[in-house]
Amino acid sequence: MACHNSLVLLEIILLLCTIDASEPLMCDQCGDFGSDDYPFGIGEGCYFDKSFEVFCDNSSGSPKPLLKSINLNMLLNFVFQKGLIAVEAPVISLNSSKSMGNAKGVNLTGTPFSFSQKNNKFTAAGCDSYAKLNQKNDSSNSGKCQSVCTCDPTQYADCCDLLCTVPPNTKVFDTNSSYKYYQSIPQECSVVFVVEQEWLFNNYQTNSVVLKDQEQVPAVLEWGKYKGTCTEEYNSHTKMCNKDNHCLLQLGTGHFCLCDYTRSVASRHCAGDLICSTTSGHNCSECPQGYYLSSYNSDQEPLCSRSTQLTFGKKSRNKYIVIGCTSGGFGMLCLLTGAWWMYKFLKRKMEIMLKQKFFKRNGGLLLQQELASTEGNIDKSKLFTSKELETATDHYNTNRILGQGGQGTVYKGMLADGRIVAIKKSKVIDESKVDEFINEVAILSQINHRNVVKLLGCCLETEVPLLVYEFIINGTLFQYLHDQNEEFPITWEIRLRIAIEVSDAVSYLHSAASIPIYHRDIKSTNILLDGKYRAKVSDFGASRSMAIDQTHMTTQVQGTFGYLDPEYFRSSQFTEKSDVYSFGVVLAELLTGERAIRVTNFEEDKSLAAYFLCAMKEDSLFEILDAHVLKEASHEDIVTVAKLTNRCLNLNGKKRPTMKEVAVVLAGIKACDGTSNIIQESVESDIAESSETGESFTESYTDSVTIPVDADPLISKKWYYGEDPNCGRHL
């Protein structure tokens, strides 16, 4: 599951990357300036390099694109061939009253820009103005210009001028100006500037006073030039370079690229993604952003064409976004996969440690020793793993529940070998009695009786132990006695056989097993019926083993209302005769078809045991018998079983028969009528003593409960001790 989540997360990351990469790079606008003016641009990824970065200046009220590298505003209303731009160049005034003499000009050093010789004029205007133009910032003179007086400035408002040519590759416009002859004449329009020649011809020559208050004029800059070479090695391949090693390669009509030789010569490839031709056979393979390689010219120089599908700056950025996102996504996948495996490893390790802890706490080591010391029985029991039982019960699916009680839940399961089993999941275990529990499991695993549900093994790797029993298919005796089944009515013959089989099983537990075992919760719901409706005694959750010479055990009262031995209830001492009393209640159920706790309005008649004893005393037995018993059983068999039941329900445990005696009597009834008569005579003498007992309970329970010894009595003391002359019945 964690791996699936990791893959989903990776898909989301790649999807986000794809969405980001597929969107066009949106560059900022500044008035009419936009992405079509590449390599100039506003915003990261929208310009070729820092020299071409543009800032939108709104200080004047209207947006103006400012070229940050030279701090000059760009003019967009001038249209030139590619490689030229128009900027606002300063006008340096020689009028001292304006304090602009020797004003700072423009320095293009270190940038790919220079003043265009072809498109500009260096102009000194005024009367006798003299200016020198510095080509570089070392103040070396590269050009001089002087205006002459062709008019009397005191008589005419027009200014005189002299237009000079700008030297090639001029990087610095910084003038030294003076008046050589007419210093006493007012210099109202004595200025020096570099200006775009067409603008000058169209404006200044028609109106010379236009420069009187002018602070900027348009000038043309080149970026890359059609003269000069980068090095001799590049002579035959580099077509356009300036002296600062900024080269411009013509890619085709109207298409070109710019690169910096100092960054490209060492690795023989272009800076960034642009093309610059090197030696033959070493042309760069990528076209500029927004172009694609269409062909090569006769000199094997690459020719690129503009792609209308791409936005300038998008291709490179998208490529790096995809690469970055893919790498990040792969790294995230590896990280999540590693984390998932680490989680699984630690979880598995914790599960193993927890299972080992439970196994030791639940007495697993002790049970292994017990099973190993029991000769010939090791193969009859098994320690199951928690994984085996989880698989067998479909992870304890509620649809697999066979029954629920106070001590736990029973699930139906199928083992790996195909065997159907019943798995009892207890609710709680007393850690102080682990040794006792393990001893009982070892003993119960040795029980091998046809009428006792076989304990196949247990699992001690869970918080509470799980017990695995053989699965009995036909449910409980309680269902067939009290939930009327028209398809399979339980006949007298079946009832008698069940009584014989249960008595034989309990007798085996009490006397024939290697160590006596008291069941402590014999009732019709703990008697199961197999495929042939043979009885199987089950649920040894409350069972206790006894030493050979031990006659009773003192314990907290535990059992089921209606089946609970009154003597055990009073003394908290459980004996083998306590099981006999519980079996007597089962015999009463078989005879009458009534529940152990009857549904009646009379409080004294709620206990089936008390109700049966009173009927025996009043000689009204045949009035309370089940219809099937009256119809199918002989009078002698009914009387014999009724008297045996009466003895089993005796309030004095010492006067009750043993389970072995009960089994003999029942087996005798089955054998022949003669035996039945003999046994009948032997028990008649006990009728008077046993008939003085009875019981009354206030509530009906169908599950095992634990009753504190000092709790308020739930039965009428007068009726309980036989002091009611009317047997507690309403006559």
N, C-alpha and C positions, 0 to 999 in steps of 0.2 A: 504494500500500500504506500509506504513512504517513497519507494522508487517511482511509483506511478505519479505521486505528487511532485517529485523532482522533475520528471519529464514534462508535466503540465506547466511547471514554473518556467522551464527552459523555453517551451513553446511561446509562452507569453512574452518573455524577454525578447526572443527573436522577432515576434510579431510587432512589438513596440519599436524595435530597431528598424524593421522593414517599413513601418508606417513613417517613421522619422526620415528614413533614407529616401522614401519615395516622394516626399513632399518637396516642391521646389524651394530653393533657398530664397527667402523673401528679403530683399535689400531695401533699406530705407530710402525714401524720396526726399528731395529738398527742392521745392519748386518744380522746375522742369527737369531737374537732374534726377537720374534713376539708374537702373541696372544696365541700360543700354549703353552707358558711358564707360563700360569696362575697358581698360584695367583700373579705372578710377571707380571708387565706390564708397558707400557709407555702411559701416558695420563689418564685424569679423567675417571673413570668407568672401566679402564682396569686392575686394581689391587685390591687386597682384602682390604688392608688398607695402610696407609703411610709407614709402615715397609716394604712393598713389592713394593714400587714405584721405578721405574727404570728410570734413565736419560741417554740419549745417549751422550757419551763423544767422541767428534771428535778432541780433542786437539792433539792427536798423529798422525793424518793424516788418520787413519782408524777408523770407528765407533766401540766403545766399550760400552757395557751396564754397567752402574755404579749403584750399589745399594745405593740409597741416604741415607738410614737410618744408614748405617755403613761405607759409603764412600769407598767402595771397588768395584773394577771391577769384573764382573762375567765372568766366563770361560765356554764357551758353548761346548767345545770339550771333556768334561768329562760327561759320561752318568752314572747316579745313579738311584736308586729307588726313588720314589716320597718322598719328605721330606728332600732331600739332595741337596745342590748346591755347586759348586766349585767357589772359589774367589781367587784373587791375594792377598796373605798375605805378609806383609813386612818381609824382612830379616834384622835382627839387627846385625850390624857388631861391633866387639869388637876392631877393628883396630883404634887406636887413631888418626892415620894419616888421616883417612877418616872422623873423627869427628862424628862417628855414635855410639859411646859408649852410653849405656843407652838410645837409641833411643826409641821414643814412639811407642807402638805396636798397638793392636786392642782392642777396648772396645765394647762389645756386650750387655752391661747392658741395660735393658729396652726394648730390642727387643725380638722377638720370636726365635732369632738365638743363637746357641752355637757351640763350636768346637766339631766335631764328635770324640769321643774316639776311635771308631772302625776303622775309615778310616784315621786318622792322626797320625803322630809321632812328639813328641817334641824333637828337635835335637839341640845339642851343638856341633859344629864342630871346630876343631883346636887343638892345643896342650895345654892341661891343661886348657881348657875353662870350666868355671863353671857358670851355670845359674839357676835361680829359676823362676817358672811360678806361677803367681798370679791368683787364681780362680776368685776373685772379685776385685773391685776397692778399697777395703780397705787395699790392700797390704798384705793380709794374704797369706802365702805360701801354695800353693796346690800341687806343684811339683818341683822337683829339677833335674838338669841334669849336668853331668860333663864329659868332654872328657879327655881321658888319652893319654899319648904319647906312642904309640906302635912303633914309628919310630923316627929317628933323623930329626927334621925338617930342620936342616942346611944341611943335606945330601940329603933329598928327597923332592920332590915338592909336594907329596901327603899330604893331611891333615888328621889328625886323627879325630875320631868322637865317639859319643856315642848317641845311639837312645833311647829315653825314651818314656814311654806311657803317653798320655794326660789324665789327670784326667777327670772323668765324669762331664757333665754340666759346662764345663769351659766357662766362659763369657769373661774373660779379658786375653789377651796375652800381658803382660808387664813385662819384665824380669829385674832382677838385676844380672849383670855379672861381673866376675873378673878372675884373673889368680892366682892360688894358689901356683904353684910350679915353673913354668918356666917363670917367668916374664921377664927375660932377653932375652928370645928367641923371635925372630921376629914372630909376629902373622899375617901372610899374609892372612890366611883364617879362622880366629877366628870369627865365626858367630853363632847366635842363631835364630831358626825359628820353626814354626809349619807348617808341610808340609804333603801333601797327600802321603801316604806310597808307593803306587805303583809307582808314579812318582819318588819318592826318590830312590826306588830300581832300577828303570830302567835308571836313569840318574846319580845320585851321586856316587853310588857304582862302577860303571864302569869307572867313570871319576871324581875323587874327587875334582879336581880343578874347576869344573863347577860352584861352589858357590863363587869363588874368587871375581867375579865382579857382582854377581847376586843381584838384589834389591828386587825382588818379587819371591815367589814360590807359586804353587797352594796349597790351603788348602780347606778342606771340612767342611761345616757348616750344622748343623741340624736345622730344624724349627719344633718343636714338637719332643718328644722323647718317646721311648718305656718303660721308667721306671719312677716311682714316681706317686703320686696321687695329685689331686687338694685339696680335703678334704676327710675325712673319709666317709662322706655321698656319695661320688662319687666313692668309692673304687671299687664296683662291676660293675660299668658302664663305667667309663672313662678309656680307655685302654692306652692312651699315653699322658702324661703330663710332663712338666719339672718343675723345682722349681720356675719359674717365672709365673706359672699359665697359660702357653700357652699349650693348650690341643689339641691333634691330635686324631681324632676318625676314625678308620678303617671302611670304608663303604662297602667294598668288595675288591675283588682282584684288586690291583692297584688304588683303589679309597679311598679317605679319606677327612677329612675337618679339619680346624683349627679354634679354637675359644679361646677367652680370658675369663677365668673363672671369673675374677673380674668384667666383664661386663655382664655376663650371669647368675650368680648365684641368683641375687636378683629377677629377673623376671622369672627365670627358663626357659629361652629360649636363643637361640644363638644370638651372636652379628651379626648384619647385616642379611644376608640370609643363613648363614652356620649352619650346624647341630652340636650340642654337646649334648651328652646323659646326662640326669639328672636322677632323681629317676624313678623307674619303673612306667610306665603310664604317664610320663611327658616328653617323647621324643619330640623334636621339630618336627613340621610337614612339614617344608620346606627343600628341598635339596639345596645344594650349587648352585650358578649360573653355568649354563652349565650342570647340572645333573637333573635327575628326580627320584622320589621315586619308586623303583621297588618292594621291599618287605622288610620284617623284618626277622632278624635271630632268632635263638632259644632263645636268651636272650632278645628278643623284641627290638633289636637295629635296627634302620633304615638302609637299604641298598640302596644306590643310584647308578644309572648308568649314564654314560656320554651320553649326548644328542648330536648327530652329527648335529642336525638342529639349535642349538643355538650357538651364539658366547659368550664367557665368558664376563660377565658384562652387557649383552644385556637385559636379562629378567627383572632384577630389574629396570634398567634405563627405559626400555620401559614401564614398569608398572607405574612408577611415571610420565612418560611423558603423558601417556593416562589419568591417574587420574588428573594430573595438567591441561591438555588441556580440559578435560571434565568439570572439575570444572570451569576453566576459561571461557569456552564456555557457560556454564549454567549461570555463573555470568554476562557475556556479554549479553546474551539473556534477562536476567531479567532487566539489565540496559537499554538495547535498548527498551524493552517492556514498562518499566516505563517511559522512555523519550518520547516514541511515545504517550502513553496515556496522559502524561503531555502536549505534543504539541497539541494533539487533544482538550484537555480541554481548554487550553489557546486560541487556535484558535476559538473554539466555543464561548468562553466568549467574545473575541474581535468581532466576528461577531454579537453577540447579542447587544453589546454596540454600534457597528456601526449602526445597524438597528434602535436602539432606537434614536441615534443621527439624522439619516436621517428622521425618523418619526417626530421628534419634529421640525427639520428644515423645513420640507415640509408641516408643518401645520397640522399634524395628530390630535393633541389635539383640535385645532380649528374646524377641520372637524367633529370630534366626537360630539362636542357641537352643530354644525350646524345641523347635522343629527338628534341628539336627540331632538332638538327644533322644528323639522319639523314633525308635527303630521300626522300620517297615511302613511308616506313615508319611514320610517326607514327600513322596510323590503324590499324596492325596490332597495336599494343600499347596497354595501358591501365593507369593507376594506379587500382586499386580502393580504395574506402574500407573501413575495418574493419567498418562497419555493413553494407555490402553482403555481405561474406563471412560475417558472423555470421548474417545472414538466410538466405543460400544454404545454410549447413550446419546450420540449426536450432540455432544457438548451439553448434556443434561437438558435436553429439549423437554419443554413442558408436556408435549404430546406423549412422552415416554413415561409419564408418572403413572404408577400402578396404585399408589395410595400414599396418604400423608397422615402422620400421627404426632403425638407429643414429643417423641424421641427422634423423629427424622422423617425423611421422604424416601420412598422406594421407587426405583426406576427400572424399566424393562430395558435390557441391553443385549447386544449380540457380540460375542467375542470374535477374535480373528479366525478361530477354528470353526466358526459357525454355530457354536453352542448358544442357546438362549438362556440368559441368567437374570436374576433379580439383584439389583445393586442398592443396598441400603446406605443412604447418606445421612449420618447422624447430625443433629443440630449442635450438640456440645459434648465435650468430654471433660471429666474431672481429672486434671493433670496429676492430682495426688493419688489417683487410682489407676495409673497407667500400668503398673506391674500386675495388678489384679486383672485388668482387661486383657493384657497379653496372655496371661495364664489361661483365661477362659477361652480365648481364641484358639490357643494351642489344644485345649481339651476338646472344644467343639469340633475342631477340624479332624479329631480322631473318631468322632461319633459316626458309626456306620450302621444305621438302622433303616429298614425300608419305610418306616412311618415317621421319620424325622427328616425335615428339610436339610439337605446337605450343605454345609458351609464349604464352598470351594476355595476360598481364600480371602484376602483383604488387601487394601492399599493403605499404606501408612505415610505416603508422601504429601498428603493434603492436611489442612488445618485440623480436621477431625477425621478419624479413620473411616474408610469405606469397606463395608462387608459385602462379599459376593456369594450369593446363594444360588442353588439350582432353581430354575423357573418352574412354578406349578401353574398349569394352564387354566384350570376350571374354577378359580376363585376360592372364596371362603365358605365354610359351613354356614355362617351367619346369613349369607345371601340366599341360600337354598331353603333355610328354615323360615326366615322372616320376610323375604322378598319373594312372594309367591310366584312360582314358575310353572305355568300350565304345560309347557313343553316337556319339562322333566320334573314331575312331582317326586319328592323324596319319600320313598316307601319305608315301611317298618323294617324290612330286611336290610336296606341300606343304612338306616339309622342304627340298627344293632351292630352292623359290621363296622361302622365308623366308631361307635363307642368302644368296641373290642380293640380296634387298631390304635386309638388314642391311648387307651389304658395300657396297652402293651408297650407303647413308645415311652410313656411317662414312667412306667415300671422299670423299663430299661435304664432310663436316666437316673432313677433313684437307687437302683441296686446292681444292675448288670454292668454299667460303665466302670472304667478303671477308677474313677473318682466320682462319688455321688454328685449329681447336678440337680439343683432345684430350679424349676422353670420360672416360678413366681408370677406368671401372667397367663395362666391357662384360661382361654375363652374361645367362643365360637369363631371370632374373627381371626384368631391365630391358628385355626385348624383349616388347612388348605386341602383342596381335592384335585387329584391329578387327572390325567386323561381317562382313567378307568374308575374315577370317583373313589379312589383309595385315599384315606386320610393321611395328612402329613402335618406334624406338629412344627410350627414355625415361630419366629420372633423370639430369639433368646437374648434380647437386649437387656432384660432385667435379670437374667439367669445368674446364679452364683454356684460355684463348686464348693464342696464341703470335704473336710478331712474324713477319713473312714470312720473314726470314733467320735465324730462331732454330731450331736443330735439336733442342734438348732443354731441359728445365727441372729444376732441383734443388729437391726438396721433401721434406717428411716423407713417409715411405712410407704410402700410403693405397690401399686396394682391398679385394678379397674373396679370402679363401683359396681356392685351387683355380684362380683366374683370374689370380693375381698374377704378373707377369713376373719370373722369377728374376734377370735382369740388373738390372732396376729395384730388386729387393729388395736386391741386393748393393751397388749404386752410389748409390741414391736419385735417379738421373737418369731422368726419364720422357721417352720419345720417342714418336714416332708408331708405332714398331715394338712398343711396349708394348701399345698397343691391338690390334695385329695378333696378339700372343700370346694376349690374352684372347679374341679372336674365334676363334682356333684351338681353344681349349677348347670354345667353343660348337659348332664344327663336329664335334668329337669327341663331344659330347653327342648331336648329330643322328644321327651314324653308329651309336653304340653304345646309346643310350637310357640310359646311365649318368649319375649325378650327378658334378659336378666333384670332389667329395670322396666317394669310394666307401665303402660300408659293408662292411668286410672285416676278417678277423682278421690279415691280413698287413700289417704297417706299411708296407712298400715299395709296396704296391698301392693305397694309399688315394688317391693323386693320380691322377685320370683321365688327366692329361697324360702322366705317367710310364708309366702302364699302357698307354696307346695307343702311345707310342714304342717300348716294349719289344715289343709285339705286332708292330709293323711290322718291328722288327729281326729277330725270330724267325720272320717270315713266317707269323704266326698271326692275321692281320687278320680273316679270315672267321669265326674262332672267337669273336670278341668283338662282332660286329655285331648290331644289333637285328633281331628277326625280320621286321618290316615291311620293313626295308631289304633283307635277303636275299631276300625273296619278291618285291619289286616293282622293285628297281633292277637295271640291267644291270651285268654284271661290270666293264665298262670305266668306267662312271660311278662305281662304288664306288671303283675303284682311283685314278681321277683325283682325286676329292674326298679320299681318304685321303692321297695324296701331297701334295696342297695343304695339308692339315691338318698333315702331318709337317713341312713347311717353316715353317708359321706358328708351330710349337712349338719351333723351333730355339732352343737356349740362346744362341746368338750372334745378337743382334738385327740385325746388319748382313746376315746371310744370310737373314733373313726377307723375304718379298715385301712390297711396299707394299699398302695397302688397295685402291688402284686396280688393281694387278695381280691381287689376289684377286678383285675384282669382275669383271674381264675373264675370268678362268678360269671362274668359276662361270656367267657369262652364256654362255660358249662351250659349256659342257656342255648348257645349256638349248637352245642354237641347233641343234646337230646333232652327230652322233657323230663326224663327220670332224674337226671343230674340237677335239673332246675328245681325239682321238688325237694331233693335232698338239701340243696343249698338254701331253699326257702325256709325250711325248718330250722336251719342253723342260725338264721338271722332274725327269726320272729321274736326271740327273747329280748332283742335290743330295741324293739319298736317303742315300748313305753318310755324308756329313757330318752330316746332321741326325739320323740314327738313333742317334748316340752320346750323346744327351741323355736326361734323365729326372728325375723328381722324387718326393719322398715327404713327406707331411705327417702330423702326429700328431692333428689334430683337424679336425672338420667345422664350418664356419660358413656361414651363409646370408646374412650381412649384411656390409656394408662395415666395415672396421676400420682403425685406424691403428697401424702397427708401428714402433717406434723402430729406427733404423738399427743401433744398437749392441746390440740385444737378442740373446739366445742364439738361434742358428739353429734353425728348426723343421724343417729337412730334413737328411737324412743327407748330410754333405759328400762322402762317398765316392761315393754314388749321384748326388748333385747335379752333381758334376764329371765324371761318366761313367767312373769308375774301377772300377765293378762289372762284371766280365766276364759275369755272368749277368743283367744288366739289373735287378738287385735282386729278381728273381723267384725263388720257391722251386720248383725243378724236381724 
